[in-house]
Amino acid sequence: MGAVLPVAMTLGEPAGIGPDLALMAWRRRAADALPVFYVAGDAAFLASRARALGIEAAITAIAQPAEAAAAFATALPVIETGVAATAAPGRPDGASAPAAIAAIRRAVADVAAGGARAVVTNPVAKSVLYRAGFAHPGHTEFLAHLAAERTGHTVQPVMMLWSPKLAVVPVTIHLALSAAIAALTTELIVATCRIVAHDLRTRLAIASPRLVVSGLNPHAGEDGALGDEERTVIAPAIAALAAEGVDVRGPLSADTLFHDAMRESYDCAVCMYHDQALIPIKTLAFHDAVNVTLGLPFVRTSPDHGTAFDLAGTGRADPSSLIAALRLAARMTP
């Protein structure tokens, strides 16, 4: 059996807590039995952040992912992207966007080349990226773009938020609510649920995934009294999926979908829009939820929180979600 490949971690937004979390996670590598990982980023920048945080961490530059395992016990391995990170903690600057983007590109290139087992991304700031001309709605869509560049065909990314208590998927992702409703189609729901069922089987070893699908309107439309998308858009999707052999129920009222007893009856709740999915999981599992992108030709996980500029460089950031993301990435790539 060959050596286990390392996880490729991105630097994230340099002014945010991503660099802090990478250092904190490495410091807990033994206590939390973490998989070997390296950071795609800027070694000098991480060394500077370690000093600012008072973290005793040796930072060592490596040339290839294969060198990470030998370095990991005594130093945080870093593969240089060639783009310097210069932002001060808590002071986002459009000039830092190229460093964040280069880290993502390098991590994806490494996993695509077979050098890394998975990509774990630290948070980025969309507003900072947009000021630098970033053309994608978010991390998830950019990763799909990079995958499409390499495979030559369109990739549909599916955002799953996972925790031991709950897993959720929003059918529409980073859209204004009015745009999300307009984008909702039977075909999109079917395609999303197919990917969810497939990846739960192949990535998380759930032999027969059980899905539930929420309604869009209050009380799942209440037989058309409060909206008809349940009857005209969602129900046909569920019927088509059931005909394919997918274990799926719905449309169900979102307000009763997430209580303790109900959660025991399914493996993943597929919701119609971003906040319908993310509010319950962030309420139930704020510190240990993980963002997982399904539908990619590689595994990608990420902490389920943002850049937290107010905590950057203070030592008060909590690495729990990043640690959970590392563990889940390892579980999905045994």
C-alpha positions as CSV (number, residue, x, y, z in Angstrom):
1,M,0.0,0.0,0.0
2,G,1.4,3.4,-0.9
3,A,1.8,6.4,1.4
4,V,-1.4,8.3,2.2
5,L,-1.5,11.6,0.3
6,P,-1.6,14.9,2.1
7,V,-4.5,17.3,2.2
8,A,-4.0,20.6,0.3
9,M,-5.2,23.5,2.4
10,T,-5.6,27.0,1.0
11,L,-4.4,30.2,2.8
12,G,-7.8,31.9,2.5
13,E,-8.2,35.6,2.8
14,P,-4.9,36.9,4.2
15,A,-6.5,39.6,6.3
16,G,-9.0,37.1,7.8
17,I,-8.7,34.2,10.3
18,G,-7.7,31.6,7.7
19,P,-4.0,31.9,8.4
20,D,-4.6,31.8,12.1
21,L,-6.7,28.7,11.8
22,A,-4.1,26.9,9.7
23,L,-1.5,27.5,12.4
24,M,-3.9,26.5,15.2
25,A,-4.9,23.3,13.4
26,W,-1.2,22.4,12.8
27,R,-0.5,23.0,16.5
28,R,-3.3,20.5,17.4
29,R,-2.1,18.0,14.8
30,A,-1.2,15.3,17.3
31,A,-3.9,15.9,19.9
32,D,-6.6,15.8,17.3
33,A,-5.0,13.1,15.2
34,L,-5.2,15.2,12.1
35,P,-4.3,14.0,8.6
36,V,-1.1,15.4,7.1
37,F,-1.7,18.7,5.4
38,Y,0.2,21.5,3.8
39,V,-0.8,25.1,3.0
40,A,-0.8,26.5,-0.5
41,G,0.2,30.1,0.2
42,D,3.1,32.3,1.4
43,A,5.5,30.8,4.0
44,A,6.9,34.2,5.1
45,F,3.4,35.5,5.6
46,L,2.4,32.5,7.8
47,A,5.6,32.8,9.8
48,S,4.8,36.5,10.4
49,R,1.3,35.7,11.5
50,A,2.6,33.0,13.8
51,R,4.8,35.5,15.5
52,A,2.0,38.0,15.9
53,L,-0.2,35.3,17.5
54,G,2.6,34.0,19.7
55,I,2.4,30.6,18.3
56,E,5.6,28.6,18.2
57,A,5.4,27.0,14.8
58,A,8.2,26.3,12.4
59,I,7.2,27.0,8.9
60,T,9.0,25.1,6.1
61,A,8.7,25.6,2.4
62,I,8.3,22.4,0.4
63,A,8.4,22.1,-3.4
64,Q,6.0,19.2,-3.9
65,P,3.1,17.7,-1.9
66,A,5.1,14.4,-1.4
67,E,7.4,16.3,0.9
68,A,4.6,17.3,3.3
69,A,4.6,14.0,5.4
70,A,8.2,14.2,6.3
71,A,8.0,17.8,7.4
72,F,4.6,17.7,9.2
73,A,5.6,16.4,12.6
74,T,8.0,19.3,13.2
75,A,6.9,22.1,10.9
76,L,3.9,23.4,9.0
77,P,4.7,22.6,5.3
78,V,3.9,25.4,2.8
79,I,3.9,25.2,-1.0
80,E,4.7,28.7,-2.3
81,T,2.2,30.0,-4.9
82,G,4.6,32.7,-6.0
83,V,2.1,35.4,-5.0
84,A,2.9,37.3,-1.8
85,A,0.2,37.8,0.9
86,T,0.6,41.3,2.3
87,A,-2.6,42.2,4.1
88,A,-2.6,43.1,7.8
89,P,-4.9,41.1,10.1
90,G,-8.4,42.6,10.1
91,R,-7.6,45.0,7.3
92,P,-9.0,43.6,4.0
93,D,-7.4,45.0,0.9
94,G,-8.2,44.2,-2.8
95,A,-4.4,43.8,-3.2
96,S,-4.6,40.5,-1.2
97,A,-7.1,38.9,-3.6
98,P,-4.5,37.5,-6.0
99,A,-2.8,35.6,-3.1
100,A,-6.1,34.0,-2.1
101,I,-7.0,33.1,-5.7
102,A,-3.5,31.7,-6.4
103,A,-3.8,29.4,-3.3
104,I,-7.0,27.9,-4.5
105,R,-5.6,27.4,-8.0
106,R,-2.5,25.6,-6.6
107,A,-4.5,23.4,-4.3
108,V,-6.8,22.3,-7.1
109,A,-3.8,21.7,-9.4
110,D,-2.1,19.5,-6.8
111,V,-5.2,17.3,-6.2
112,A,-5.9,17.1,-9.9
113,A,-2.3,15.9,-10.5
114,G,-2.7,13.2,-7.9
115,G,-0.3,14.8,-5.4
116,A,-3.0,15.6,-2.8
117,R,-6.0,13.6,-1.6
118,A,-8.4,16.5,-1.0
119,V,-8.7,20.3,-0.9
120,V,-9.6,22.1,2.3
121,T,-10.3,25.8,1.7
122,N,-10.0,28.5,4.3
123,P,-12.5,31.4,4.1
124,V,-12.3,34.1,1.5
125,A,-14.0,37.5,1.4
126,K,-16.2,37.8,-1.7
127,S,-16.3,41.6,-1.5
128,V,-12.5,41.7,-1.6
129,L,-12.4,39.3,-4.5
130,Y,-15.0,41.2,-6.4
131,R,-13.0,44.4,-6.1
132,A,-10.1,42.6,-7.8
133,G,-12.4,41.5,-10.7
134,F,-13.2,38.0,-9.5
135,A,-16.0,36.8,-11.8
136,H,-17.6,34.0,-9.7
137,P,-20.3,34.2,-7.1
138,G,-18.2,32.3,-4.5
139,H,-15.7,29.6,-3.7
140,T,-18.1,26.8,-4.7
141,E,-18.6,28.2,-8.2
142,F,-14.9,29.0,-8.7
143,L,-14.0,25.4,-7.8
144,A,-16.5,24.2,-10.4
145,H,-15.0,26.5,-12.9
146,L,-11.5,25.1,-12.2
147,A,-12.8,21.6,-12.4
148,A,-14.4,22.3,-15.8
149,E,-11.1,23.8,-17.1
150,R,-9.4,20.5,-16.3
151,T,-12.1,18.1,-17.4
152,G,-13.4,19.9,-20.4
153,H,-17.0,19.6,-19.5
154,T,-19.4,21.6,-17.3
155,V,-19.5,20.7,-13.6
156,Q,-22.6,21.3,-11.5
157,P,-21.4,22.0,-7.9
158,V,-23.7,21.1,-5.0
159,M,-23.0,22.8,-1.7
160,M,-23.6,20.5,1.3
161,L,-23.3,21.6,4.9
162,W,-22.5,18.5,7.0
163,S,-22.3,17.9,10.7
164,P,-22.9,14.8,12.9
165,K,-26.3,16.3,13.8
166,L,-27.5,17.4,10.4
167,A,-26.6,17.5,6.7
168,V,-28.3,20.0,4.4
169,V,-28.1,21.1,0.7
170,P,-29.5,24.3,-0.8
171,V,-30.7,23.7,-4.4
172,T,-29.9,27.3,-5.2
173,I,-26.8,28.8,-3.6
174,H,-25.4,32.4,-3.8
175,L,-28.4,34.2,-5.2
176,A,-30.7,36.9,-4.0
177,L,-33.9,35.4,-2.7
178,S,-36.0,36.7,-5.7
179,A,-33.4,35.3,-8.1
180,A,-33.3,32.0,-6.3
181,I,-37.0,31.5,-6.6
182,A,-36.9,32.3,-10.3
183,A,-34.0,29.9,-10.8
184,L,-35.8,26.9,-9.2
185,T,-36.8,24.3,-11.7
186,T,-37.8,20.6,-11.6
187,E,-34.6,19.8,-13.6
188,L,-32.4,21.6,-11.1
189,I,-33.9,19.8,-8.2
190,V,-33.6,16.4,-9.9
191,A,-29.9,17.0,-10.9
192,T,-29.0,18.2,-7.4
193,C,-30.6,15.3,-5.6
194,R,-28.9,12.8,-8.0
195,I,-25.5,14.3,-7.1
196,V,-26.3,14.2,-3.4
197,A,-27.5,10.6,-3.4
198,H,-24.5,9.6,-5.5
199,D,-21.9,11.3,-3.4
200,L,-23.4,10.2,-0.1
201,R,-22.9,6.6,-1.4
202,T,-19.5,7.0,-2.9
203,R,-17.9,9.6,-0.7
204,L,-19.5,9.0,2.7
205,A,-20.3,5.2,2.4
206,I,-24.0,5.6,3.1
207,A,-25.3,2.6,1.3
208,S,-28.9,3.8,0.8
209,P,-29.1,7.5,1.3
210,R,-32.4,8.9,2.6
211,L,-33.3,12.3,1.3
212,V,-36.0,14.7,2.3
213,V,-37.0,17.7,0.1
214,S,-38.4,20.9,1.6
215,G,-41.1,23.0,0.2
216,L,-40.5,26.5,-0.9
217,N,-43.5,28.3,0.6
218,P,-44.9,28.3,4.2
219,H,-46.5,25.0,5.1
220,A,-45.1,23.6,1.8
221,G,-47.7,25.6,0.0
222,E,-50.7,24.2,1.9
223,D,-52.2,22.5,-1.1
224,G,-51.7,25.6,-3.3
225,A,-53.2,28.1,-0.9
226,L,-49.8,29.6,-0.1
227,G,-48.1,29.1,-3.5
228,D,-48.0,26.4,-6.2
229,E,-44.3,25.7,-6.7
230,E,-44.7,22.6,-4.5
231,R,-47.2,21.1,-7.0
232,T,-45.7,22.4,-10.2
233,V,-42.0,22.3,-9.6
234,I,-41.0,20.3,-6.6
235,A,-43.4,17.3,-6.6
236,P,-42.6,16.4,-10.2
237,A,-38.9,16.3,-9.3
238,I,-39.6,14.0,-6.4
239,A,-41.7,11.7,-8.6
240,A,-38.9,11.5,-11.2
241,L,-36.3,10.7,-8.5
242,A,-38.4,8.1,-6.9
243,A,-38.9,6.5,-10.3
244,E,-35.1,6.2,-10.6
245,G,-34.9,4.5,-7.2
246,V,-33.8,7.4,-5.1
247,D,-35.1,7.2,-1.5
248,V,-36.7,10.6,-1.3
249,R,-39.7,12.2,0.5
250,G,-41.4,15.6,0.1
251,P,-42.1,18.3,-0.4
252,L,-42.2,18.8,3.4
253,S,-42.8,21.9,5.4
254,A,-39.4,23.4,6.3
255,D,-40.6,24.6,9.7
256,T,-40.9,21.0,11.0
257,L,-38.0,19.4,9.1
258,F,-35.2,19.9,11.6
259,H,-36.5,18.9,15.0
260,D,-34.7,16.0,16.8
261,A,-37.1,13.2,15.9
262,M,-37.4,14.2,12.2
263,R,-33.7,14.4,11.7
264,E,-33.3,10.8,12.6
265,S,-35.4,9.8,9.6
266,Y,-33.1,11.1,6.9
267,D,-29.5,11.5,5.9
268,C,-29.7,14.9,4.1
269,A,-32.3,17.6,3.8
270,V,-32.5,19.2,0.3
271,C,-33.7,22.8,0.7
272,M,-34.8,25.3,-1.9
273,Y,-32.6,28.3,-1.1
274,H,-29.5,29.3,0.9
275,D,-30.9,30.4,4.3
276,Q,-33.5,27.7,4.4
277,A,-30.7,25.2,4.6
278,L,-28.0,27.2,6.5
279,I,-30.0,28.6,9.4
280,P,-30.9,25.3,10.9
281,I,-27.4,23.8,10.6
282,K,-25.6,26.9,11.9
283,T,-28.1,26.9,14.9
284,L,-27.5,23.2,15.6
285,A,-23.8,22.8,14.8
286,F,-22.2,26.3,14.6
287,H,-18.7,25.2,15.6
288,D,-18.4,21.8,13.9
289,A,-20.4,22.1,10.6
290,V,-18.4,21.6,7.4
291,N,-19.0,23.0,3.9
292,V,-18.6,20.2,1.4
293,T,-18.8,20.7,-2.4
294,L,-20.4,17.7,-4.0
295,G,-20.3,17.0,-7.8
296,L,-16.6,17.8,-8.2
297,P,-14.1,15.3,-9.5
298,F,-12.2,15.8,-6.2
299,V,-13.1,16.2,-2.5
300,R,-13.4,19.8,-1.2
301,T,-14.3,20.7,2.4
302,S,-14.2,24.0,4.2
303,P,-15.0,25.5,7.6
304,D,-18.6,26.7,7.7
305,H,-17.9,30.3,8.6
306,G,-16.4,33.4,7.1
307,T,-13.3,35.5,7.4
308,A,-14.1,37.0,10.8
309,F,-11.9,40.1,10.3
310,D,-12.5,41.2,13.9
311,L,-10.8,38.1,15.2
312,A,-7.9,37.9,12.8
313,G,-4.5,38.2,14.5
314,T,-6.1,38.2,18.0
315,G,-5.7,34.5,18.9
316,R,-9.4,34.2,19.7
317,A,-10.4,32.4,16.5
318,D,-11.8,28.9,17.0
319,P,-10.3,26.2,14.7
320,S,-13.0,23.6,15.4
321,S,-14.7,23.9,12.1
322,L,-11.4,23.8,10.1
323,I,-10.4,20.7,12.2
324,A,-13.8,19.1,11.4
325,A,-13.2,19.9,7.7
326,L,-9.8,18.2,7.8
327,R,-11.3,15.1,9.4
328,L,-14.2,14.9,7.0
329,A,-11.8,15.3,4.0
330,A,-9.8,12.4,5.4
331,R,-13.0,10.3,5.9
332,M,-14.1,11.0,2.3
333,T,-10.7,10.0,0.9
334,P,-9.7,6.8,2.8
